[in-house]
Amino acid sequence: MTPALHLEILDLRHFSASNLKPVLEAESLVWNQRLRWDFHASANLLLQYLDSRLLPGYVAIENGRICGYVFCVYESEKALVGDVFAVPSPGSPQLTADVERRLLEHMIELLQHSPGVDRIESQLLLRPHGTHADTLRNAGFQIYERLFMELELSSANLFEGPPNDRLDGLELRAWKDSDFSAAGHLIADAYGGHLDATINDQYRSVAGSLRFLHNIVRFPGCGLFDPGSSRVLAYRGRDEIAALLLCSRVREDVGHVTQICVSRQYRRRGLGAWLLADCSRALRSHGFQALTLTVTRENSEAVALYHRSGFITRQTFDAMVWERRARART
């Protein structure tokens, strides 16, 4: 810990939206500069929760000034650390990391000592891979490196589909509200036994996948859902789908793939590249400049697909998972 850093860590529920607004403005600037992501919709939603004084978390104060915060949300027996952010300290990134570390330590200690919490998850997109690795591992977390990837649409050489394979009885179209249930079943089936179901336990069941979809489609945490650029490969005459790509607008000129999956029987046929290309063409026709997505580095087949499709890695970050039952077995 840097000796010059003297912090108070206080309960987030003691502070109003107006207290945190300057910090969230600073964070919005970082999201835009680093990831081309307009964070204001997420910030405004967070400000609403702050004024309810019910959001668990902590605030860091240095010399009377709020310089960082962390918060979590509860989902049954799971807690999600939604964000940790410290206002950048000019010329001293270590000071910024130290503030975040202190906040994380308090948040983790609270959650691990909460009897009703058996699992903690988080994906901290703004934190470069390994930034808080020591803190997380010392607290018993598993860490998974993830990539934030980006495709420049203006120069992209988009795949021409459909693939050279028989797709009788299937049609590629935009998302419809009536796809909701079928999409939940597809996601749960597609992620059975997959590493990403270890990182996000919502993928392990249909009910969990439907909660995931609800959060993507109804809330702005991952941008504003864009049904017109989202793609579904649907069975004609059946309430089932074979492949899916969900896209949100994270800035007026940037789209973000929040989900892409293909049913087991149609894998390795080029459908993922086809979905990405069709979504990209739709975005480009409406003046979008870029498409982004995230992927776990160990998911080598998906990473290779995105590289072939023209995506480059803009940043790496960590997904973190802690389970009380897993710790009890060791």
C-alpha positions as CSV (number, residue, x, y, z in Angstrom):
1,M,0.0,0.0,0.0
2,T,1.4,3.4,-0.9
3,P,2.1,5.3,2.4
4,A,0.7,8.6,1.0
5,L,-2.7,7.0,0.5
6,H,-5.0,7.6,3.5
7,L,-8.5,6.2,2.8
8,E,-11.8,5.9,4.6
9,I,-14.0,3.0,3.4
10,L,-17.6,3.7,4.2
11,D,-21.0,2.1,3.5
12,L,-22.4,3.0,0.1
13,R,-25.9,3.3,1.6
14,H,-24.8,6.4,3.4
15,F,-24.5,8.3,0.2
16,S,-26.9,9.7,-2.3
17,A,-26.9,9.8,-6.1
18,S,-25.6,13.4,-6.1
19,N,-22.6,12.4,-4.0
20,L,-21.6,9.7,-6.5
21,K,-22.5,11.5,-9.7
22,P,-19.0,13.1,-10.2
23,V,-17.4,9.6,-9.8
24,L,-19.8,8.1,-12.3
25,E,-19.1,10.9,-14.8
26,A,-15.3,10.1,-14.5
27,E,-16.1,6.4,-15.0
28,S,-18.2,7.1,-18.1
29,L,-15.3,8.9,-19.6
30,V,-13.0,5.9,-19.1
31,W,-15.6,3.5,-20.6
32,N,-15.9,5.7,-23.7
33,Q,-12.1,6.2,-24.1
34,R,-11.1,2.6,-23.4
35,L,-13.9,0.5,-24.8
36,R,-16.0,2.9,-27.0
37,W,-18.9,2.3,-24.6
38,D,-21.4,4.9,-23.5
39,F,-21.8,4.1,-19.8
40,H,-24.4,6.9,-19.1
41,A,-27.4,4.6,-19.3
42,S,-25.8,2.2,-16.8
43,A,-24.7,5.1,-14.6
44,N,-28.3,6.6,-14.6
45,L,-29.7,3.2,-13.5
46,L,-27.2,3.0,-10.8
47,L,-28.0,6.5,-9.6
48,Q,-31.6,5.5,-9.2
49,Y,-30.6,2.6,-7.0
50,L,-28.3,4.8,-5.0
51,D,-31.1,7.1,-4.0
52,S,-33.1,4.1,-2.7
53,R,-30.2,3.6,-0.1
54,L,-30.6,-0.1,-0.5
55,L,-27.6,-1.0,-2.8
56,P,-24.9,-2.9,-0.9
57,G,-21.4,-1.6,-1.4
58,Y,-18.6,0.7,-0.2
59,V,-17.2,4.2,-1.0
60,A,-13.6,5.2,-0.8
61,I,-12.9,8.7,0.6
62,E,-9.5,10.5,0.5
63,N,-9.1,13.9,2.0
64,G,-12.9,14.4,2.2
65,R,-13.4,13.5,-1.5
66,I,-15.1,10.4,-2.9
67,C,-12.5,8.7,-5.1
68,G,-14.1,5.3,-5.7
69,Y,-16.9,2.8,-5.1
70,V,-17.9,-0.8,-5.3
71,F,-21.3,-2.4,-5.3
72,C,-23.0,-5.8,-5.5
73,V,-26.4,-7.2,-6.2
74,Y,-27.9,-10.4,-4.8
75,E,-29.5,-13.2,-6.8
76,S,-30.8,-15.9,-4.6
77,E,-27.7,-17.4,-3.0
78,K,-25.3,-15.6,-5.4
79,A,-23.8,-12.2,-5.2
80,L,-22.6,-10.3,-8.3
81,V,-20.0,-7.6,-7.8
82,G,-21.3,-5.2,-10.4
83,D,-18.5,-2.8,-10.5
84,V,-15.4,-1.4,-8.8
85,F,-14.0,1.9,-9.9
86,A,-11.5,4.4,-8.6
87,V,-11.1,7.9,-10.2
88,P,-7.8,7.7,-12.2
89,S,-4.9,9.3,-10.4
90,P,-2.9,11.3,-13.0
91,G,0.6,9.8,-13.4
92,S,0.0,7.2,-10.7
93,P,-2.0,4.1,-11.9
94,Q,-0.8,2.2,-8.8
95,L,-2.7,4.6,-6.6
96,T,-5.8,3.9,-8.6
97,A,-5.3,0.2,-8.3
98,D,-4.7,0.5,-4.6
99,V,-8.0,2.2,-4.0
100,E,-9.8,-0.5,-6.0
101,R,-8.0,-3.2,-4.1
102,R,-9.1,-1.8,-0.8
103,L,-12.7,-1.5,-2.0
104,L,-12.7,-5.1,-3.3
105,E,-11.2,-6.4,-0.1
106,H,-14.1,-4.9,1.9
107,M,-16.7,-6.1,-0.6
108,I,-15.3,-9.7,-0.6
109,E,-15.0,-9.8,3.2
110,L,-18.7,-8.7,3.5
111,L,-20.0,-11.3,1.1
112,Q,-17.9,-14.2,2.3
113,H,-19.1,-13.6,5.8
114,S,-22.8,-13.4,4.7
115,P,-24.4,-16.7,5.6
116,G,-26.9,-16.6,2.6
117,V,-24.2,-16.1,0.0
118,D,-22.7,-19.3,-1.4
119,R,-21.3,-17.9,-4.7
120,I,-19.7,-14.7,-5.9
121,E,-19.3,-13.8,-9.5
122,S,-17.9,-10.7,-11.3
123,Q,-16.5,-9.6,-14.6
124,L,-14.6,-6.3,-14.4
125,L,-14.2,-5.1,-18.0
126,L,-12.3,-1.9,-17.1
127,R,-9.6,-3.8,-15.1
128,P,-6.8,-5.2,-17.3
129,H,-6.2,-8.9,-16.8
130,G,-4.3,-9.7,-13.6
131,T,-4.8,-6.2,-12.0
132,H,-6.3,-7.7,-8.8
133,A,-5.1,-11.3,-9.2
134,D,-3.3,-11.5,-5.8
135,T,-6.3,-10.1,-3.9
136,L,-8.7,-12.5,-5.6
137,R,-6.6,-15.6,-5.3
138,N,-5.9,-14.9,-1.7
139,A,-9.7,-14.8,-1.1
140,G,-10.1,-18.1,-2.8
141,F,-11.4,-17.0,-6.2
142,Q,-10.9,-18.7,-9.5
143,I,-9.8,-16.3,-12.2
144,Y,-10.6,-16.7,-15.9
145,E,-9.0,-14.4,-18.5
146,R,-11.4,-12.9,-21.0
147,L,-10.9,-10.8,-24.1
148,F,-12.7,-7.7,-25.2
149,M,-12.6,-7.8,-29.0
150,E,-13.5,-5.3,-31.6
151,L,-14.3,-5.3,-35.3
152,E,-14.0,-2.1,-37.4
153,L,-17.1,-2.3,-39.6
154,S,-15.9,0.2,-42.2
155,S,-13.0,-2.0,-43.3
156,A,-14.3,-5.4,-42.4
157,N,-14.3,-8.1,-45.1
158,L,-17.6,-9.8,-44.2
159,F,-18.3,-13.4,-44.7
160,E,-20.8,-14.2,-47.4
161,G,-23.4,-16.7,-46.4
162,P,-25.2,-18.9,-46.1
163,P,-22.6,-21.6,-45.6
164,N,-22.2,-24.4,-48.1
165,D,-24.3,-26.8,-46.2
166,R,-27.8,-28.0,-46.2
167,L,-30.0,-25.8,-44.0
168,D,-33.4,-27.0,-45.2
169,G,-36.2,-25.9,-42.9
170,L,-34.2,-23.0,-41.4
171,E,-34.5,-19.3,-42.0
172,L,-32.2,-16.5,-40.8
173,R,-34.1,-13.5,-39.6
174,A,-34.1,-10.7,-37.0
175,W,-35.1,-11.3,-33.4
176,K,-38.8,-11.4,-32.4
177,D,-40.2,-11.1,-28.9
178,S,-41.8,-14.5,-29.4
179,D,-38.2,-16.0,-29.6
180,F,-37.7,-15.4,-25.9
181,S,-38.6,-18.9,-24.6
182,A,-36.9,-20.8,-27.4
183,A,-33.7,-18.7,-26.9
184,G,-33.6,-19.6,-23.2
185,H,-33.8,-23.3,-24.1
186,L,-31.1,-23.0,-26.8
187,I,-28.7,-21.2,-24.4
188,A,-29.1,-23.7,-21.6
189,D,-28.5,-26.6,-24.0
190,A,-25.6,-25.0,-25.9
191,Y,-23.7,-24.2,-22.7
192,G,-24.1,-27.6,-21.1
193,G,-20.6,-28.6,-19.8
194,H,-19.1,-25.4,-21.2
195,L,-16.5,-23.4,-19.4
196,D,-18.6,-20.2,-19.6
197,A,-21.3,-22.0,-17.5
198,T,-18.6,-22.2,-14.7
199,I,-18.1,-18.4,-15.0
200,N,-21.8,-17.6,-15.2
201,D,-24.1,-20.1,-13.6
202,Q,-27.2,-18.7,-15.3
203,Y,-26.2,-20.8,-18.3
204,R,-26.7,-24.0,-16.4
205,S,-30.5,-24.1,-16.6
206,V,-33.3,-22.9,-18.7
207,A,-34.6,-20.7,-15.8
208,G,-31.2,-19.1,-15.4
209,S,-30.9,-18.6,-19.1
210,L,-34.2,-16.8,-19.2
211,R,-33.1,-14.5,-16.4
212,F,-30.0,-13.8,-18.4
213,L,-32.1,-12.9,-21.4
214,H,-34.4,-10.8,-19.4
215,N,-31.4,-8.7,-18.2
216,I,-30.1,-8.4,-21.7
217,V,-33.3,-7.5,-23.4
218,R,-35.0,-5.3,-20.7
219,F,-32.1,-3.5,-18.9
220,P,-29.3,-1.3,-20.2
221,G,-26.4,-2.9,-18.3
222,C,-25.0,-4.3,-21.5
223,G,-26.3,-1.5,-23.7
224,L,-29.7,-1.0,-25.3
225,F,-31.0,-4.2,-26.9
226,D,-31.2,-3.9,-30.7
227,P,-33.7,-6.5,-32.1
228,G,-33.1,-5.3,-35.6
229,S,-29.5,-6.3,-35.7
230,S,-29.9,-9.4,-33.5
231,R,-30.1,-12.6,-35.5
232,V,-32.1,-15.9,-35.1
233,L,-31.7,-19.0,-37.2
234,A,-35.2,-20.5,-36.7
235,Y,-36.9,-23.7,-37.7
236,R,-39.8,-22.9,-40.1
237,G,-43.1,-23.8,-38.5
238,R,-41.6,-24.6,-35.1
239,D,-41.1,-22.7,-31.9
240,E,-37.4,-23.6,-31.8
241,I,-34.2,-22.0,-32.9
242,A,-30.9,-23.5,-34.0
243,A,-28.6,-20.5,-33.6
244,L,-28.8,-17.1,-32.0
245,L,-26.9,-13.8,-31.9
246,L,-28.0,-11.0,-29.6
247,C,-26.7,-7.5,-30.2
248,S,-27.0,-4.3,-28.2
249,R,-26.1,-0.7,-28.9
250,V,-23.4,0.4,-26.4
251,R,-22.8,3.7,-28.2
252,E,-24.6,5.5,-31.0
253,D,-22.1,4.1,-33.5
254,V,-21.0,0.8,-31.7
255,G,-22.8,-2.5,-31.3
256,H,-21.9,-5.2,-28.8
257,V,-22.6,-9.0,-29.1
258,T,-24.1,-10.0,-25.8
259,Q,-24.7,-13.6,-26.8
260,I,-23.9,-15.9,-29.7
261,C,-24.5,-19.7,-29.6
262,V,-25.3,-22.5,-32.0
263,S,-27.1,-25.7,-31.2
264,R,-24.9,-28.8,-31.0
265,Q,-26.2,-30.5,-34.2
266,Y,-25.3,-27.4,-36.3
267,R,-21.8,-26.6,-35.0
268,R,-18.7,-26.4,-37.2
269,R,-20.8,-25.5,-40.3
270,G,-19.9,-21.8,-40.4
271,L,-23.1,-20.6,-38.8
272,G,-21.3,-18.4,-36.2
273,A,-19.4,-16.5,-39.0
274,W,-22.6,-16.2,-40.9
275,L,-24.5,-14.7,-37.9
276,L,-21.6,-12.3,-37.2
277,A,-21.4,-11.1,-40.8
278,D,-25.2,-10.6,-41.2
279,C,-25.4,-8.6,-37.9
280,S,-22.3,-6.6,-39.0
281,R,-23.9,-5.8,-42.4
282,A,-27.1,-4.6,-40.6
283,L,-25.1,-2.4,-38.3
284,R,-22.9,-1.0,-41.1
285,S,-26.0,-0.1,-43.1
286,H,-27.2,2.1,-40.2
287,G,-23.9,3.9,-39.9
288,F,-22.3,1.9,-37.1
289,Q,-18.5,2.1,-36.9
290,A,-17.7,-1.0,-34.8
291,L,-18.9,-4.2,-33.3
292,T,-17.5,-5.6,-30.0
293,L,-17.8,-8.8,-28.0
294,T,-16.2,-10.6,-25.1
295,V,-14.9,-14.2,-25.0
296,T,-13.0,-16.4,-22.6
297,R,-9.4,-17.0,-23.8
298,E,-9.6,-20.7,-23.1
299,N,-12.6,-20.9,-25.5
300,S,-10.1,-21.4,-28.4
301,E,-12.6,-22.3,-31.1
302,A,-14.6,-19.1,-30.5
303,V,-11.5,-17.0,-30.3
304,A,-10.3,-18.4,-33.6
305,L,-13.7,-17.7,-35.2
306,Y,-13.6,-14.1,-34.1
307,H,-10.0,-13.7,-35.4
308,R,-11.1,-15.1,-38.8
309,S,-14.0,-12.7,-38.8
310,G,-11.6,-9.7,-38.4
311,F,-11.9,-9.0,-34.7
312,I,-8.9,-7.8,-32.8
313,T,-8.3,-7.8,-29.0
314,R,-8.7,-4.4,-27.5
315,Q,-8.3,-5.3,-23.9
316,T,-8.1,-8.4,-21.6
317,F,-9.9,-8.6,-18.3
318,D,-10.8,-11.1,-15.5
319,A,-13.9,-13.0,-14.7
320,M,-13.8,-14.1,-11.1
321,V,-15.8,-16.9,-9.3
322,W,-15.9,-18.0,-5.7
323,E,-18.0,-20.8,-4.3
324,R,-18.5,-21.6,-0.6
325,R,-19.2,-25.3,-1.3
326,A,-16.1,-25.6,-3.4
327,R,-14.0,-24.1,-0.6
328,A,-15.6,-26.4,1.9
329,R,-14.5,-29.5,-0.1
330,T,-10.8,-28.4,-0.3
